[in-house]
Amino acid sequence: MAEILPFSRGRAAEPEPLWREVLGRSLRAAREERGGRLVDVAERAGISPQYLSEIERGRKEPSSEMIAAVAGALGVDLLGLLVGIAGDLGQRPGTGPRAGRRPGGPVLMAA
């Protein structure tokens, strides 16, 4: 017979941020640290200010070429940017036992 588990009415855990959201926050912070205007950085990167704004807000998932172009326009080391983002994703405070671990999901097992 199946076990019946109690329904938890507690507050659900906060969802983990998407990579594109953390990337966007990092790019915006770098731009603001340097006092750069959105239009100027977008022009140097060769993209529209609207697209850069959507990247910064985590609405768009930019290609690796776009990320490199924006990082270059900001004068930011691409490797440092990506390592920082990975660190932010893996070591956020309040994430509990899942911090730094792979998200759960289907697993492919070879026979």
C-alpha positions in Angstrom: 0.0 0.0 0.0 1.3 3.5 -0.8 2.3 5.8 2.0 0.3 9.0 2.4 2.5 12.0 3.0 1.2 15.1 4.8 0.6 18.2 2.7 2.9 21.0 3.7 1.4 24.4 4.0 4.7 26.0 4.7 6.2 28.6 2.4 7.8 27.1 -0.7 11.5 27.5 -1.1 12.5 30.5 -3.2 13.2 29.4 -6.8 16.8 29.5 -7.9 17.5 32.4 -10.3 18.1 31.7 -14.0 21.6 32.1 -15.3 20.4 34.9 -17.6 19.1 36.8 -14.6 22.4 36.6 -12.7 24.3 37.5 -15.9 22.1 40.5 -16.4 22.5 41.8 -12.9 26.3 41.3 -13.2 26.5 43.3 -16.5 24.3 46.1 -15.1 26.4 46.3 -11.9 29.6 46.5 -14.1 28.1 49.2 -16.2 26.9 51.2 -13.3 30.3 50.8 -11.5 32.0 52.3 -14.5 29.4 55.1 -14.8 28.4 53.9 -18.3 25.2 54.8 -20.0 23.1 52.1 -21.5 23.2 53.7 -25.0 26.9 54.2 -25.0 27.7 50.6 -23.9 25.2 49.2 -26.4 26.7 51.3 -29.2 30.2 50.0 -28.4 28.9 46.4 -28.3 27.1 46.8 -31.6 23.6 46.1 -30.3 20.5 48.2 -29.6 20.0 49.8 -26.2 16.7 48.0 -26.0 18.4 44.6 -26.4 21.1 45.5 -23.8 18.3 46.5 -21.4 16.5 43.2 -21.9 19.8 41.4 -21.3 20.4 43.3 -18.1 16.8 42.6 -16.9 17.3 38.9 -17.5 14.7 38.8 -20.2 16.9 37.6 -23.0 19.4 34.8 -23.2 22.3 36.3 -25.2 24.6 34.2 -27.3 28.2 33.8 -26.2 29.2 36.3 -28.9 26.8 38.9 -27.5 28.1 38.3 -23.9 31.7 38.8 -25.2 30.7 41.9 -27.1 29.0 43.5 -24.0 31.9 42.5 -21.7 34.4 44.0 -24.2 32.3 47.2 -24.4 32.4 47.4 -20.6 36.1 46.6 -20.4 35.3 43.6 -18.3 37.3 40.4 -18.4 35.0 37.7 -19.8 36.5 34.8 -17.8 36.2 36.8 -14.6 32.6 37.7 -15.4 31.6 34.1 -16.0 33.5 32.8 -12.9 31.8 35.4 -10.8 28.4 34.4 -12.1 29.1 30.7 -11.5 30.1 31.6 -7.9 26.9 33.6 -7.4 24.8 30.7 -8.6 26.6 28.1 -6.4 27.0 30.1 -3.2 24.0 32.2 -2.7 23.0 32.6 1.0 19.9 30.9 2.0 19.8 28.2 -0.6 20.1 25.4 1.9 21.6 22.0 1.1 21.3 22.4 -2.7 23.9 25.2 -2.7 26.7 24.4 -5.2 24.9 21.2 -6.4 23.3 20.3 -9.7 19.6 20.9 -9.9 17.5 17.8 -9.6 15.8 16.3 -12.6 15.8 13.3 -14.8 18.9 11.2 -14.9 20.1 9.2 -17.9 21.7 5.9 -16.7 23.6 3.7 -19.1 23.3 -0.1 -18.8 
